[in-house]
């Protein structure tokens, strides 16, 4: 495939993912092109100019496959087609082509751990009965007496085993409608290599790998001692085969969702013959504290640099509380499953910190991700009516955990009232009326808006930052300051008092107003 070079931009060096700014689209909530209240490919195609104007290098689209939508599309019924609610396969191919025309690469989301219970393979397994070759593609087991094979628990809550009418049980680490594939089966391995080739043949530039560390498992083990399904050694031969397939297509990237606290184990996924890059969840979950952030940044760079792999810097995604709300809590410590709905967040404070955190993330060496709506400074919607919640976590937790719908509310594009230009129908999740000042239309006309900040930052980042190195400066225990090899200095004040900025430097960009050569609390600045 020819090198993607939009007007006015120089060709990227080999390994486009090393310094890319990647925009994450949750398609149900991005833009609705046909007026049914659900985002679709027509809506995304119609808003590609927004991504080009923002200055991103690639778009990652969450699952768009045929699906009963039990888990927002992560219950896939067919890995080689598009759900009619989103459009058609021909439209997906057109989207990739149009994105390429704007210099934007396309990343497809692959879900290898499980499928939908409507998938043809699983339906065949149900019909074929115990001991069949069709069942060997999944984890079917006899129970213990009247109970499941063991006491494994689902990540979404409740047991991880569901019984079928003939008495056998099947494993699902997530919802019962998401049966796990048996990755010791050669048919499963070859199937997914073919899925990769299918999307690479259609122009996909990268693959985001969902739940990448949980494919290999020992379902006959009790959940004690070594984790029976997370980060088992056999997973690496799978990704070595995936890498060989990606390399056959040239400049393609494998991007892993790898949730591991052990940096040595995490690093194994970034071996030269495995993934090109993986998400940095330590940075996403770090509290708003200078020492903690410095420690995470240092550890991240120490892990990636010897491997020659670029770090990734992520502040939010479709599974976690939006940073404006998260940073507005009195306690900014954050667990990845944290969806607190206690005391209201201070959204003004949260927005200040989120804007500063964005400049910090974009100034660091490597690639950066922007989750849709992050560029608008959207807060979490924590008061969605209970009868509108759809996340399976809500139901599987006995309606105690409200789930992830609050960060998936459809985007506001224009106008003074819902649906804010999202589409002609009522959005699948309701938008707060208070978002009237946060629309793309409103912020595009305001040079001090969060949208304006992201546009300026992403363009400066492309020209002056991205891949490379940094050197720390000492400016106090509550301040993060470093020099990039391009000559840009980033300073972030996480303390309670203003700090004096280095003299003789010009301001390239600041996350908030400066005060006579001083950097206020919860503010970041880039200096030339």
N, C-alpha and C positions, 0 to 999 in steps of 0.2 A: 504494500500500500504506500502511496506517496506521502511524504512528510506533510503534516497539517500545519500550514502557515497562514494565519489570518492576515488581512491587510495591516501593514505597519508593524508587523512583529517579525523578529528574526527567527530562523529555525531553532528549535530546542536541541540541546545536545543529546547524545545517545542516552536513553533511559529517561523518558519524559516524566515519569512518576517521581523522580528524585526531588524535584522542586515544585511539583504541580500544586495548584490550588484546586481542590476537588469539591464540587457542590453536590450535596445529597438531596435527591428528590424522593419524597414519599408520595407516590403518584396519586393516591386517593385524595390527597389534600393540597396538591400544588395548584392546579387550575382545571376547571371543568369546561370542556369544549362543546358538549352537547346538551347542557342544561338539565341533567338528571340529578345534580347535587353531588356527584362523585367525580373527582379529578380523573383525567384520562390523557391519552397520548395526543389527542387533538389540542387539548389545553396546554400541554407541555410544549408541543411544537409552536403554538401561538405565542408562547412566552420565552422562547429561546433567546430572543434579543435581550431580555432582562439579564440572562446569564452572561451573554457577551458583553453587555454594558457594565456588568458587575466586575468582569475581568477574571473569570475563572478559566481554568485550562481543561477541565473535564467535568462531566456530569455522571454521577452514580445513581442509577434508578433502582429503588427497592423492587422486590418481586412484582412482575407484571403478568405472570402466567395464569392460565385457567386455574381457578381455585374457588372453593366454597367460602373463602374469606373467614374461616374460623379464627385464624391468627393473622389477620391483615395481609394475606397473600403468602405468608410463609408456610402455608399448607398447600403445596403445589400438586396439582392433578396432572399437569403435562408440562415438562421442562422445555418443549420445543414449540410452544404456541403462546398466544396472547389472550388474556381473558377478554371476552366481548365487552365487559364493562369499561375496559381501557381502550379497546380498538381491535386491531388486527395485526397479524404478523407483517403484512405488507406495510402497515403504518409504522411499525417499530423499525423496519428497515429504512423507511423514509426519514424517520426521526434521526437515526444514526447518520444518514447521509447529510441531512440539513445541519446537524450539529457539526459535522466535519467541515461543512462549508463555512461555518463561523469560527473554525479553529478550535472547536471544543471536542474533546475525545469522549467516548462513551464507555461506561463501565456497567456490566450486567451483574446482577445479584444471583448467585447460585446457592441453593440450599441442599447440601449433600447429606446431611444427617438423617433426614426424614422426608416424607412426601405426605400428600393428603390421603385419607382413607378412601377417596374417590379415584385415586390413581389406578390405571388399568392393571398394573402389577399387583396391587394390594387386593383389588376386587377378584383377580384370578386366584390369589392366595386363599381368600375366604371360600371360594367355590371349590378349590382343589382338595382341601382337607389335610389332616396331619401327615407329615412325612413327605409331602410333595416338593418338587423342585421349585414351584412357585413360592411356597412358604419359606424355603431356604434363603430367599432374598431378604427376608425380614427375620426378626427374633421371636419366633413362636416357641413356647415351652408348655409342658403340662404343669399344672399347679401343685401345691402342697396341700393335700386334703381338699378342702373347699376354698382355700385361699390362693393368692398369687404365688409365683415361683420363689420370690424373695421379697424383702421389705424395701426395695428401692422406691424413692419418692420422685415425683415429677418436679422439674424446675418450676413449673407453673402452679405447683401445689397438688396435693392428693397423691394417690399411688401412681407408679410409673407403669403399671400393667393393667390391661383391660382384657376381659374374657370374651371369647366368641362363642356362638351357640353350640359348637361341637365340643366345648370344654377346654380347649387350649387358650393360652393367654399370649398376648403380643406386647412387646416393649414399646414405650413412647416416653422419651425424656421430657417431652413438652405436653401438648394436649392429647387426649385420646384419639382425636381425629388426625394425628400426625405420627403414624407408625415409623419407627426407626428402621433404616436400612441395615442389613447385615454386610458390613464391609469386608468380611472374610470371604465373601462370595465373589468369584471372578466376574460373574455377570454384572454385578453392581459396579465393579471397578471399570469395566469396559463401557458400560452404559454412560457413566459420567464423563469419561474421556470423549465419547461421541457427542455428548451435550456441549462440552467445551468447543469441540470442532464446529458444531452447528452454529454457535454464536460468533466464533472467530470468523467463520466463513461469511457471516452477515455484517462484518465490519466492527464488531466489538473490540475495543482497545484494551480492555481489562476485565478481570473477573473478581468481584468481591465475594469471599467465601464465608458464608454464614456458619457460626458455631463450629469453627474449623478444628478445634481441639478435641471434640467429643465423638468422632466417627468410630474409632476402634474401641471396643468394649468387651467385657467378659460378663455376660448377663447371668452366669451361673455362680458368680461370686457375691458374697455378702458385702454391704457397703461399709467395710472397715479395713484398716491397713491401707494398702495402695488403692487409690481411687479406681474403681472398676470401669470407669468410662471417660475420664478426663485425662488428656495428655499421656496416653499410653504410647510406648515406643513405636508400635507398628504404624502409627498414623503418618510417620515421615516417609515411608516408602510410597504411600498414596500421593503425597505432594511432590515427590521426586518424579513420578510418572506424569503428574499434571504439568510440572515445569518443562519436561521434555516436549509435551504437546504444545505448550505456549511458545517455546523456543522455535518450534517448527514454523510458527507464523511471524517470527521476527519481533517487532517492538510491541510486545503484549505484556501486561502486568498481572500478576497474581497478588491479591491483597487479602490478608487473612484477618478475620475477627477472632482474635486469640486472647481469651481472658485468663491470664495466668499471673499469680503474684511472684513466682520465681523467675528472675531475669535470665538465669542460665537456661532454664527450660524454655522460656520464651524465645531466647536467641536461637535455639535449635531450628525453629521454623524459618529463620532468615538465612539459613545456610545457602551458599551460592547455587546449589542445585534444587532449592525449594522455592519458597515465596519470595517475591521481590520486596514486599513491605507488609507490615501488620499494624493494626491499630494500637495506639498507646493509651490504654485506659487508665494508667496511673496518673497521667497528666489530667485527664478529664475529671477524675475523682478527687484530685488534690484540693485541700482547703485553701482559702485565700490567705495564705501566710507565706512570707518571703522565704523562711528557712525550708518549709516543706516543698515549695515550688523549686527552689534551688536544688534540693536533694533529688527531686524527681527528674529535673532537667539533666543534672550531672549523671545520674544513673542511666537515663535513656541514651545520652550521647556515648557513655562508656560501653553500653551494650551494643549499639549499632555501629560505631566507628570501626572496630576491628573487623567487622563482617563486611564492611563496604556497603551496608544497607542504609537507606535514608530513614531517619525517624519520621513519625507522623505525629501531628499535633491536633488534637480533637477536643472541642469544648462541649459538644452536644451531639445528639442523634435522636432517632425515632424511639429509643428505649429509655431515655433518662429525662429527668426534670430540666426544663430550659434554664440556661445560666442566669438570666435576669432574675428569676425567682430563687434559684439556688444560692446565688451570691447575695441575695437580699435577706437571707436568714441571719439571725444573730450567731448561730453556730453554722459555720460554712463547711465543717467536715461533712463528707458525703460518701455514702456507700452506693454502689452502682444500682442496687435495688431500692434505693431510698426514694419514696414518694410521699414524704411527710405532708400532712394537711392539717397542721396544728395552727400556731399563731401565724397570722398573715405576714408575708414577706414585705420588707421595705423595698418597693419596686424602684424607687428613685436611686437608692443606694445600690440595688442590684444592677440597674442599668449602667451606673457609673463604673462599677467593677467589671461588668461584662464587656464594656467597650475597652477598658484597659486590658483585660485578659485577651481580647481579640488582637490588639496590637502586640502583646507579648507573644502570642502563638504565631502570628504572621512574621515576626522578626526572627524566630528561631530557625536554625538550619534544618532543611528537610522539606516535607510536603505538609500541607495544612488542609483540613476539611471544614466546610461550612454547611451546616444543616439548614434546610430551607426555613426561612423566617428568622434565623439568627441575624441576618443582615438587616432586619427590620427592628431588632431589639424586642421581639415578642416575648411576653412572659408566659409561664405555664397557665393553662386554664384549669383552675382547681375546683370550680363550682359547676361542672357539667352535671346536668340532671341525671340521676341514676338510671332512668329509663332510656337514656341515650348512650350509655356506656356499652362498648362492644368488645373491649379487650378480654380475652379468656382468663387473664389473671383475676379480674373482678369476680368472675363466676367460680373459678377454681379455688379462690381464697375464701369462699363463703361470704362474698360481698364485704370483705374487710379491707382489701387492698384495691384501690380504685384503678390500678393499672396505669397504662401508658397513653391513654387517649388524650390526656391534657397537653401533651407535646405534639399531637397529631391533628389539631384543629386546623381546618382549611385556611389558607393564606388570605390576607386582605390585600386586594389590588387597588381598588379605587372606590370613590363614593363616600357617603356619610353614614351609611347604615348597612347591616348585613343584607345580602351576602358579600358586600364589598368587592364587587366585580369578579368574584370567584367563578360564577357561572349563573345561568338563568334560574335554576331551581334552588330549593332549600338545601343548604349543605348537609352532608351526612352527619357532621357534628356541628353544633351551634357555635357561632363566633360571638365574642363579647361586643356589645355596642361601643365599649370604650376603645376599641381598636380603630375608631374613625381617624385618629391622629397618627396611626402607625401604618397606614396603607402605603403601597409603593408610590402611588400618585402624590400623596401628601408629602412624603419624605423626599421625593425627587425634586421638589420645589424648595427644600430647606437645606442650605449648605451646611448646617450644623447637625443634621439628622444622622442617625446611625447608618442608614443606607449610604449617605454621602461619605461617611467615615470609611465604610467597607470598600466603596468604589475607589477612593483615593488610596487606601492601604493596599488593596490587591494590585493596583497598577504600579505603585512604588515597589511593592514586593517583587513583582515580575522583573522590574528593571534593576533593582539594587540588592535584593535579598534571595531567598530560596536556598538552594544547596550551598554548602560551604562549612565554615568553622566560626567559632566565637571565642572571645577572651573576656573573662569577667573583670569588672571594675568594682572597687570597694567604695560604697557610698552610704554605709550604715546598715544595721542589721535588718531594718524594715524595708530596704530598697533592693530591687533587682536591677542591675545595670551591667550591660555587656556591649563590647564592640564586635561588630561583624567584620569579616574579612573584606567587605566591600567599602568599609569606611563609615557605615551607618552605626550610630550608637542608640541602643534602646534603654530607656530608664523607666522603671515602674515603681511607684510609691505605694506600698501596701501598709504604711504606718498611719498614725493619727495626726501627724504634723507635716506641713510643707517642707520640702527639701530643696536646697540650692542646686540649680543645674550647672553643669560645667560651663565655664565662660568661653567666649569666642566661638561658639557653635551656633549654627542656624537651625531653626525648627523646620523639619520636614512635615511632621504631622503630630498632632496631639489628640488624645481621646477625649479631652475636655479643656476648658479654658485654663490658661496659665496665669500666674500672678507675679508679675514683675521679676521674671527670672527664676521663679520658684515653681516647683511641681507640687500641686495640691495632693492631699490623700486620695487614694483610689483612682489615680490617673497615670497614664503612660504617655511617653513622648518618644519620637524618633528624631535624632539629631544628625546633621550633616557636618 
